Amino acid sequence: MPLGSNTGDSAWLMVSTAMVLLMTPGLAFFYGGMVRSKNLLTMLYMSYICISLVTVLWFLYGYGLAFGHDHGGVLGWGSWAIRDIAPISLHGRIPALIFVCFQATFAIITVALISGSIAGRARFGPWILFVVVWVTLVYLPIAHWVFSGSGWLARWGVMDFAGGLVVELNSGISGLAMALVLGRGVGFRRGDGPRPGNVPYVMLGLGLLWFGWFGFNAGSALNDGALAVRAFTATLIAGCAGMLTWRLTEWVRTKHLTKMGSASGALAGLVAITPSCAFVSPAGAMVVGIVAAVVCTYAVELKLVAGYDDTLDVTGIHGAGGIVGVLSLGFLATGWRYGAAGLFYGGGLSLLGKQFVAVIVVGLYAFVVTFLIGKVVDRFFRMRMTDKEQAAGSDSEFFPG
């Protein structure tokens, strides 16, 4: 280990990095199980290709744009190909290179999440181009604003511990933009929810995601101390509270329980606790999980009313859940260790106002830029599959004939 590093913290970050990387294969199975079997292989590929593509981009220029020397709080610059980071360089008390790898896994899963909004109607080749352009123009600037200490939202006092803005809201709103760009799939029907093709795959994917989420949230402490423990505990509580609340809400509303209820509820709780896991008490984490599950049960139905085809509910869960988690800090942040206190802990309205503005700014930027990227890619490279191709299934692109 480099001189001055903490071996315990460094070991925890290496484990956390591997855990977060595992979330993308988990997402592949989660999404793969939710679609029809004729689209399963494509969904797996759409997630897995993000691992290789984004990692290469991250080490070429991504890290430099997100965490390089600040330029006006808007974008970083420098650290190209990580050439300025030596094996003995430190980021706090951990080797700088493991921090680089840890942050790369966040970028990977964020863009992979968007694939759920266009499942079954996006061609694989144009998806590769979309990933490259979207990470460059959308993810990297937003990551700098929030995750880099010199980003303008971070300097302003906006709180986001592990990615409620950067990962969850960003992917959810970007997914909505792409759903509108590609339009409804041939199988979309108003009032007709998703019909998962392989529920065991969905539950396997959820298990891998939940496991990785502990590294996602607790690893963001960048140490193995009390902050990580608090984030770890909140992640467990919120996920469980979300799972139970979704089932209860379904029963109260419809007297029926869906196959996907438990998975969707747990995911809603995990999404919402991501920005707040180190800033709220265990009781606060339970409130976040409960509120997120209730809000998301309604949010996923908006597509059936409004008529947009967010195939796998990326907007309804990641977008809406991310908003709940970010705004919850304005009420439930305890002010422990660092960061401002929320309204219920003696703070004023200032933090809530900042969180609200951050949601609007990040959401608008993500939507507008993603929509433009999607339009251009679809216009010049035909990203949307034809009705005939959709009926045959996206896997026919891999196994034609």
N, C-alpha and C positions, 0 to 999 in steps of 0.2 A: 504494500500500500504506500502511496506517496507520503512523505514526511508531513505530519500535521493533520492527517486525515483520521477520522474516527472509524475504527474497524467495524463496530456494531452498526453504525449508521450506514456505512458503505455496503455491508452485507445485506441489510434490509432493503436498500435501494436496488441492488442487483436482483434480489428475489422479487421485489415489487415490479421491476421492469419486465421480468419474465411472466409475472402474473397478468400484467396489463396486456402484453403481447398475446397471451392466450385468449383474451377476450375477443379478439377478431375471429379466430376459428370458432369460438363459442357463438359469436354473432352469425357466422356462416351457417351453423347448424340450426340456430334459432330461426333465422329467415328461411333456410332451406325446408324446415319442417312446416312452415306456415304457408308455403306455396304448393301448387299442384305438382305432382311428381314429374310432369313434363318440363318444369322450370327449375327443378331442384339443383341440378348440376350447375346451371348458370349462376344461381344465387351463391353457391359455394365458391365458384371462380371469382365472382365479383368482389367478394370479401378478401379472398386469399391474394388476389393480384395487388390489392392495396398494400399488403405487407411489403412486397418487393419494390413496387413503384415508389411509394412514399419514403421508404427507408433510403433509397438511392437519392431522391430529391432532397431529403433532409440533410444528408451529409454533403451534397454538392453545394446547396445554397439555402435550404430551408431554415436551418438553425441560425444562420447569419441574419436572415431577415426577421426572424421572430425574437431572437435574443442577442443580436449583435449590438454594436454601439448605436445608441438612440439618435434619431433624427426627428426632432419636434414632437416626440411622443407617439408618432404615427407608425414608424417602421424602423427596424434595426438595419444595420449595415456592417458587414465584415464577417470574420470567422469563416470565410469561404472554404469549403471542403475541410473545415475544422483544422485548418493548417496552423492556427494560432494556439491550439490547445495541445499541450504536451502531455505525455502519460503522467507526469507528476503535477500537472495543473489541478487546482482545487476549486470547487464551487462550494463555498462554506467549509464544511468539514468532510465533504465527500469528493471523490475524484470527479473532475469536470466531465470526463468522457461518459461516466455512467449517468450523469444528469442529462447529457445530450441524448443518450439512448432512451432514457425514461421519457423524455418529452417527445421523442419520435413516435413512441407507441400511442400517444394521445392523438397525434395527427393521423396515424393510420386508421384508428377505429372511427374517428370523426367522419372522414369521407366515406368509409365503408357503410356507416349508418344510413347515408342518403340512398343507397341502393334499394332499401326497403320501400321507398316511396314510388319507385318505378319498376318494381318487380314484375316480370312477365311481359314487359313491353319495351325494353331497352336492349339495343344491340350491344354485344360485348366489345367490339372494336372501338366504337365511339365512346363507350364508357371509360376506356383506358385514357383517351385524350381528355375527357371531362375531368378525371381524377387529377391529372397533371396540372391542368389550368386552374381548377377549383382550389386545390391546396395552395397554389402560388398566389392567387388573387384574393381569396376569401379567408382561408384558414390562417395563413401566416400573419397578415395584418392584425386580425382580431386577437391572435395569440400574443402578439406584441403589446397591444393595448392593455390586455388584462394580466397576462402571466409575467411579462417582463416588468421589473420594478420601475423602469423608466417610461413605461407606456402611459398614455394620458389618462386612461380610466383608472389604472392602478394608482397613479399619483394623486388623482382626484379623491381617492378614498373608496372606490367601488370594491366590494368584497366578493370574491369568488375563489374558494379554496382549491377546488379540484376540477373546475370546468363546467359549471352550470351555464355560463355564457359561451365559453370557447368551444365546448364540445356539444352540450345538450341543446341549448337554444339554437346555436349555429346550425347543427345538423337538422334539427326539426324544421326550422324556417327554410333552410335550403332545400329540404325534401319537399316542402310545400311548393316552392318555386318550380322544381323539376316536375312535380306532378301536374302542374298547370301547363308547363312547356310541352310535355308529351301527351297531355290529354287523357281521357278515360280509356281504359283497356276494353277489349271487346266483351269481357266477362263482367264488367262493372254494372251493378244494378242498384238504383236508389233503394234504401231500406234493407239491403242485403249485405250482411257483414261477411268478413273473411271466413273461408272454410279451410282450415289447415289440412294439409295432405298427410302429415306424419307427426302426430302429437308427441310421441317419444323423442323425436329429434328436437322438438321445441323445448321439452323439459331438460334434455341433455344440454342444449344450448344455454338455457337459463342457468343451469348449475355451473357451467363454465364461466358465464358472465358474472354471476354472483361471487364466485371464488376470486375472479380477477378484480372485481370491484373493491375488494379489501386492499389490494395493492394500489389500485387507482386512487382511492381516497386516502388511506393511511400512508401510502408511499409519498403523497404530496406534502407530507410534513417534512420530508427530506431528513428525517432522523427516526430513531426507534424509541423516542421518549414519550412524555405524557400527551403531547399533541397528536401523535400517531395513534396512541391508545384511544383517545377521545374520538378521533375520526373513525377508527375501526368499530368502536362500540355503537356509534350513531348509525353507521352503515348497516350493521346487523339489525338494529331496532327498526329503522325506517323501512327496510325491505320486508320484514315480517309484518309490520303494521299495515303496509300497503297491500300485501297479499290478502290478509284477513278482511280488510276494509272493502276491497274490491268485491270479494265474494259476498259480503254482507250487503253491499250496495246493490249488487245484481239481484239478490233475493228480495230485497225490499221493493225494488222498482218493478221487477218482472215476474217474481216467484219462480225464476229459472236460474240455473247456474250453467255458464258456458264452459266449454273445454279449455278455453284460453284465459279464463278469469284469474286463476292463481298466478300464472306466468305474467300476465299484464299488470296485475296489482303489485307484485313484487318489483317488476321493472319500473313502474311509476314511482314507488317509494325510493328505489335506488337512484333513479334519475334526479329526483327532487332533493335528496340529501347530499348530492355531490357538491354543490357550491357551499353548503352550510355545515358539513359534517364536523369540522373542528371548531365551529363558532357557536353551536347550540348545545344545550344540556341533553342528557338522555330523554328527559320528558319532552323537550323541544323536538328531538328527533322523531319521537312517536307522533307528535302533532303534525310534523312535516309529512310523514308517511301517510297518515290518515287523510289529510287535506289533499295531498297529491292524488291519491287513489280516487277520491270522490270527484275531483275536478277532471281527471283523465277519463273516467267512465263516460262523462258527458262529452269531453273533447273529441274522443275517437268517433263519436256519432255525428259530428259536424259534417264529415265528408258525405254521409248518407243524406243529409238535409241539403247541403250546399251543392253537392254533385261533383266534387273534385275527387280524383282517384288516388288517394294516399294509400296505396295497396296494403302495406303492413303497419299502418298507424304510426309512422315516424313522427309526424307532426302532432298527432293526438297525444302521444306519450312523451317523446323527447322534447318537443317544443313546449307543450303545455306544462309538463313536469319540470322542465328547466325554468320556466317563468315562475312557477310556484316556489321552487327552491331558492331562486335569486331574491324574490320579493320577501320570502319568509324571514330573511336576515334583517329586514327593516323592522320586524316585530320581535324576533326570538334570539337575535345575537346577544350573547351574555357579556361581551366585552372582555372575556377572560383571555389572558396572555397578550393578545394584540387585536386591533380592529375596534371599531366603535360598537357601542351597545345599542340594541334595538329598542323600540318603543316600550315593550313590556319589561325592560330591564333598566329603565331610567334614562334612556336616550330620547332624543327628540325626533322630529320628522326628517331631519337632514339625511340620515342614512337611507331611509325608505325612499326619499326623493332621488338620491343618487342611484339606487338600485333600479328604480323605475326608468330613469333616463337611460341607464346602461342597457336595459332590456329593449327599449325603443331603438336606440342607436344601432346596437348589434343586430337586432332583428331586421331593421330596414336595410342596413348595409348587406347583410347576408342574402336577403330576398332579392334585392335589385341586381346585385352583381351576379348571383347564381342564375337568375332568370335570363340575363343577357348572355352569360356563358352557354347556358343550355340552348338558347335560341340559335346562337352562332354554330354550335356543334351540330345541332339537328339540321340546320339549314344546309351546311356544307358537307356533312358526313352521314346524314340520315340516321339519327340516333333511335328514333321510334320505329319499332317493327310494324310491318303491314298487318292488316287484320288476318290475312291468311297465315302469316308467320306466327302471330299470337295464338291462333287456333291450333297450330301444329305444336307450339311450345318452343320456348327459347332454347331448350337443349338441342333442338334440331340443328342449330348453328354449329354445335360441336359434333353431332352425329347425323349428318344430312342423309337423305335418301330413305 
